[in-house]
Protein backbone atom coordinates (compact mmCIF):
# COMPACT_ATOMS: atom_id res chain seq x y z
CA UNK A 1 0.00 0.00 0.00
CA UNK A 2 1.37 3.42 -0.94
CA UNK A 3 1.77 5.98 1.78
CA UNK A 4 3.04 9.54 1.75
CA UNK A 5 5.77 10.08 4.34
CA UNK A 6 6.13 13.22 6.38
CA UNK A 7 9.59 13.72 4.89
CA UNK A 8 8.14 13.65 1.37
CA UNK A 9 5.36 16.04 2.38
CA UNK A 10 7.85 18.51 3.84
CA UNK A 11 10.03 18.23 0.71
CA UNK A 12 7.01 18.95 -1.52
CA UNK A 13 6.05 21.92 0.65
CA UNK A 14 9.58 23.28 0.44
CA UNK A 15 9.72 22.90 -3.33
CA UNK A 16 6.23 24.33 -3.86
CA UNK A 17 7.08 27.42 -1.83
CA UNK A 18 10.43 27.86 -3.58
CA UNK A 19 12.35 27.62 -0.33
CA UNK A 20 16.01 26.84 -0.12
CA UNK A 21 15.70 25.20 3.28
CA UNK A 22 13.00 22.86 4.49
CA UNK A 23 10.74 23.01 7.47
CA UNK A 24 12.38 22.12 10.74
CA UNK A 25 11.04 18.65 11.49
CA UNK A 26 11.85 18.91 15.16
CA UNK A 27 9.38 19.90 17.82
CA UNK A 28 5.74 20.39 16.98
CA UNK A 29 5.96 21.13 13.22
CA UNK A 30 3.46 18.37 12.47
CA UNK A 31 0.80 20.16 14.50
CA UNK A 32 1.61 23.78 13.74
CA UNK A 33 -0.66 25.56 11.29
CA UNK A 34 0.71 26.02 7.79
CA UNK A 35 0.36 29.77 8.13
CA UNK A 36 2.62 29.76 11.20
CA UNK A 37 5.10 27.63 9.27
CA UNK A 38 5.14 30.27 6.54
CA UNK A 39 3.04 28.52 3.88
CA UNK A 40 0.33 30.50 2.10
CA UNK A 41 -2.61 29.24 0.06
CA UNK A 42 -0.62 29.27 -3.21
CA UNK A 43 2.06 27.02 -1.71
CA UNK A 44 -0.67 24.72 -0.44
CA UNK A 45 -2.40 24.56 -3.84
CA UNK A 46 0.91 23.75 -5.53
CA UNK A 47 1.69 21.09 -2.94
CA UNK A 48 -1.71 19.41 -3.25
CA UNK A 49 -1.46 19.49 -7.06
CA UNK A 50 1.91 17.74 -6.94
CA UNK A 51 0.63 15.16 -4.47
CA UNK A 52 -2.29 14.41 -6.79
CA UNK A 53 -0.10 14.12 -9.90
CA UNK A 54 2.64 12.06 -8.30
CA UNK A 55 0.27 9.66 -6.54
CA UNK A 56 -2.53 9.36 -9.11
CA UNK A 57 -5.22 10.54 -6.72
CA UNK A 58 -7.76 13.32 -6.65
CA UNK A 59 -8.25 15.24 -3.42
CA UNK A 60 -11.39 17.26 -2.74
CA UNK A 61 -10.99 21.05 -2.98
CA UNK A 62 -11.84 21.23 0.70
CA UNK A 63 -8.50 19.60 1.58
CA UNK A 64 -6.60 22.85 1.04
CA UNK A 65 -9.15 24.79 3.06
CA UNK A 66 -9.64 22.26 5.85
CA UNK A 67 -6.16 20.82 6.41
CA UNK A 68 -4.55 23.38 8.68
CA UNK A 69 -1.49 21.39 9.76
CA UNK A 70 0.94 18.98 8.10
CA UNK A 71 -0.54 16.14 10.18
CA UNK A 72 -4.07 16.87 8.94
CA UNK A 73 -2.92 17.04 5.31
CA UNK A 74 -0.85 13.87 5.63
CA UNK A 75 -3.77 12.00 7.21
CA UNK A 76 -6.13 13.11 4.44
CA UNK A 77 -3.69 12.13 1.68
CA UNK A 78 -2.93 8.74 3.22
CA UNK A 79 -6.63 8.02 3.77
CA UNK A 80 -7.24 8.73 0.09
CA UNK A 81 -4.28 6.55 -0.95
CA UNK A 82 -5.61 3.68 1.16
CA UNK A 83 -9.09 4.07 -0.32
CA UNK A 84 -7.66 3.88 -3.84
CA UNK A 85 -5.44 0.87 -3.12
ROLUM-286490 format. One record per residue: x, y, z of N, C-alpha, C in turn; residue in one letter. Coordinates in steps of 0.02 Angstrom, whole numbers, plus 50000, padded with zeros to 5 digits. Layout:
- n_xx; n_yy; n_zz; ca_xx; ca_yy; ca_zz; c_xx; c_yy; c_zz; type
- X; Y; Z; X; Y; Z; X; Y; Z; A $
...
//
This chain:
- n_xx; n_yy; n_zz; ca_xx; ca_yy; ca_zz; c_xx; c_yy; c_zz; type
- 50043; 49941; 50000; 50000; 50000; 50000; 50045; 50062; 50000; X $
- 50031; 50109; 49957; 50068; 50171; 49953; 50050; 50216; 50011; X $
- 50100; 50252; 50035; 50088; 50299; 50089; 50136; 50357; 50080; X $
- 50111; 50418; 50091; 50152; 50477; 50087; 50186; 50486; 50155; X $
- 50252; 50494; 50154; 50289; 50504; 50217; 50290; 50578; 50234; X $
- 50301; 50591; 50297; 50306; 50661; 50319; 50367; 50695; 50287; X $
- 50421; 50657; 50277; 50479; 50686; 50245; 50464; 50707; 50173; X $
- 50426; 50665; 50137; 50407; 50682; 50069; 50360; 50742; 50068; X $
- 50313; 50744; 50115; 50268; 50802; 50119; 50307; 50866; 50131; X $
- 50353; 50865; 50178; 50392; 50925; 50192; 50436; 50945; 50132; X $
- 50462; 50896; 50096; 50501; 50911; 50036; 50457; 50944; 49982; X $
- 50397; 50918; 49972; 50351; 50947; 49924; 50331; 51018; 49944; X $
- 50319; 51029; 50008; 50302; 51096; 50032; 50360; 51144; 50018; X $
- 50420; 51122; 50033; 50479; 51164; 50022; 50485; 51183; 49948; X $
- 50479; 51133; 49905; 50486; 51145; 49833; 50429; 51188; 49807; X $
- 50369; 51178; 49831; 50311; 51216; 49807; 50315; 51290; 49828; X $
- 50348; 51302; 49884; 50354; 51371; 49908; 50418; 51404; 49883; X $
- 50460; 51365; 49848; 50522; 51393; 49821; 50572; 51408; 49875; X $
- 50572; 51370; 49928; 50618; 51381; 49984; 50683; 51345; 49973; X $
- 50736; 51374; 49998; 50800; 51342; 49994; 50811; 51293; 50051; X $
- 50779; 51304; 50107; 50785; 51260; 50164; 50717; 51234; 50182; X $
- 50714; 51173; 50207; 50650; 51143; 50225; 50625; 51164; 50293; X $
- 50567; 51139; 50309; 50537; 51150; 50374; 50577; 51111; 50425; X $
- 50586; 51141; 50482; 50619; 51106; 50537; 50573; 51051; 50561; X $
- 50594; 50989; 50556; 50552; 50933; 50575; 50551; 50920; 50649; X $
- 50591; 50957; 50686; 50592; 50945; 50758; 50533; 50980; 50792; X $
- 50521; 50962; 50853; 50469; 50995; 50891; 50399; 50979; 50866; X $
- 50358; 51029; 50863; 50287; 51020; 50849; 50267; 51039; 50778; X $
- 50313; 51036; 50730; 50298; 51057; 50661; 50238; 51020; 50632; X $
- 50229; 50957; 50651; 50173; 50918; 50624; 50106; 50948; 50643; X $
- 50103; 50982; 50700; 50040; 51008; 50725; 50036; 51084; 50725; X $
- 50084; 51116; 50694; 50081; 51189; 50687; 50044; 51206; 50623; X $
- 50005; 51258; 50624; 49967; 51278; 50565; 50014; 51300; 50509; X $
- 49994; 51284; 50448; 50035; 51301; 50390; 50053; 51375; 50389; X $
- 50006; 51416; 50406; 50018; 51489; 50407; 50075; 51506; 50454; X $
- 50077; 51475; 50512; 50131; 51488; 50560; 50198; 51460; 50536; X $
- 50194; 51409; 50493; 50255; 51381; 50464; 50278; 51422; 50403; X $
- 50238; 51470; 50382; 50257; 51513; 50327; 50230; 51492; 50259; X $
- 50179; 51449; 50257; 50152; 51426; 50194; 50084; 51458; 50181; X $
- 50079; 51492; 50123; 50017; 51525; 50105; 49974; 51479; 50062; X $
- 49916; 51504; 50041; 49869; 51462; 50003; 49898; 51441; 49935; X $
- 49939; 51482; 49904; 49969; 51464; 49840; 50017; 51405; 49849; X $
- 50058; 51407; 49900; 50103; 51351; 49914; 50064; 51288; 49928; X $
- 50008; 51294; 49963; 49966; 51236; 49978; 49935; 51208; 49914; X $
- 49909; 51251; 49871; 49880; 51228; 49808; 49932; 51192; 49766; X $
- 49992; 51220; 49762; 50046; 51188; 49724; 50064; 51120; 49754; X $
- 50067; 51117; 49819; 50085; 51054; 49853; 50032; 51001; 49840; X $
- 49968; 51019; 49848; 49914; 50971; 49838; 49913; 50948; 49765; X $
- 49925; 50993; 49718; 49927; 50974; 49647; 49982; 50924; 49634; X $
- 50040; 50935; 49663; 50096; 50887; 49653; 50080; 50820; 49684; X $
- 50050; 50821; 49744; 50032; 50758; 49777; 49983; 50719; 49732; X $
- 49934; 50753; 49704; 49886; 50721; 49660; 49919; 50690; 49599; X $
- 49961; 50730; 49566; 49995; 50706; 49505; 50041; 50647; 49520; X $
- 50081; 50653; 49571; 50132; 50603; 49585; 50104; 50539; 49615; X $
- 50043; 50542; 49641; 50013; 50483; 49673; 49951; 50458; 49638; X $
- 49931; 50491; 49583; 49873; 50468; 49545; 49808; 50470; 49583; X $
- 49801; 50520; 49625; 49739; 50527; 49664; 49708; 50595; 49652; X $
- 49647; 50602; 49671; 49612; 50666; 49668; 49588; 50682; 49738; X $
- 49608; 50740; 49763; 49588; 50762; 49829; 49533; 50814; 49822; X $
- 49483; 50813; 49866; 49430; 50863; 49863; 49460; 50933; 49873; X $
- 49428; 50983; 49843; 49450; 51052; 49851; 49453; 51074; 49924; X $
- 49411; 51043; 49964; 49408; 51061; 50035; 49472; 51044; 50072; X $
- 49514; 51000; 50044; 49575; 50980; 50079; 49619; 51041; 50092; X $
- 49628; 51083; 50043; 49670; 51142; 50052; 49640; 51188; 50105; X $
- 49575; 51195; 50105; 49543; 51240; 50153; 49540; 51210; 50223; X $
- 49530; 51145; 50227; 49518; 51113; 50292; 49581; 51088; 50328; X $
- 49631; 51067; 50290; 49692; 51041; 50320; 49735; 51100; 50343; X $
- 49737; 51111; 50407; 49772; 51169; 50434; 49844; 51153; 50457; X $
- 49859; 51089; 50465; 49925; 51069; 50488; 49953; 51014; 50443; X $
- 50019; 51004; 50444; 50047; 50949; 50405; 50016; 50881; 50424; X $
- 50003; 50870; 50488; 49973; 50807; 50509; 49904; 50797; 50478; X $
- 49863; 50849; 50477; 49797; 50844; 50447; 49801; 50830; 50372; X $
- 49846; 50864; 50337; 49854; 50852; 50265; 49880; 50781; 50252; X $
- 49930; 50760; 50290; 49958; 50694; 50282; 49905; 50640; 50294; X $
- 49865; 50648; 50346; 49811; 50600; 50361; 49761; 50596; 50303; X $
- 49742; 50653; 50277; 49693; 50655; 50222; 49722; 50621; 50160; X $
- 49784; 50637; 50143; 49816; 50606; 50084; 49821; 50531; 50093; X $
- 49845; 50509; 50150; 49854; 50437; 50161; 49787; 50400; 50165; X $
- 49735; 50431; 50191; 49669; 50401; 50189; 49645; 50392; 50117; X $
- 49658; 50441; 50075; 49638; 50437; 50004; 49679; 50383; 49969; X $
- 49744; 50379; 49983; 49786; 50328; 49952; 49763; 50258; 49972; X $
- 49744; 50248; 50035; 49720; 50184; 50058; 49654; 50166; 50024; X $
- 49611; 50216; 50016; 49545; 50204; 49984; 49553; 50184; 49911; X $
- 49606; 50209; 49879; 49617; 50194; 49808; 49659; 50132; 49797; X $
- 49684; 50103; 49851; 49728; 50043; 49844; 49688; 49982; 49827; X $
//
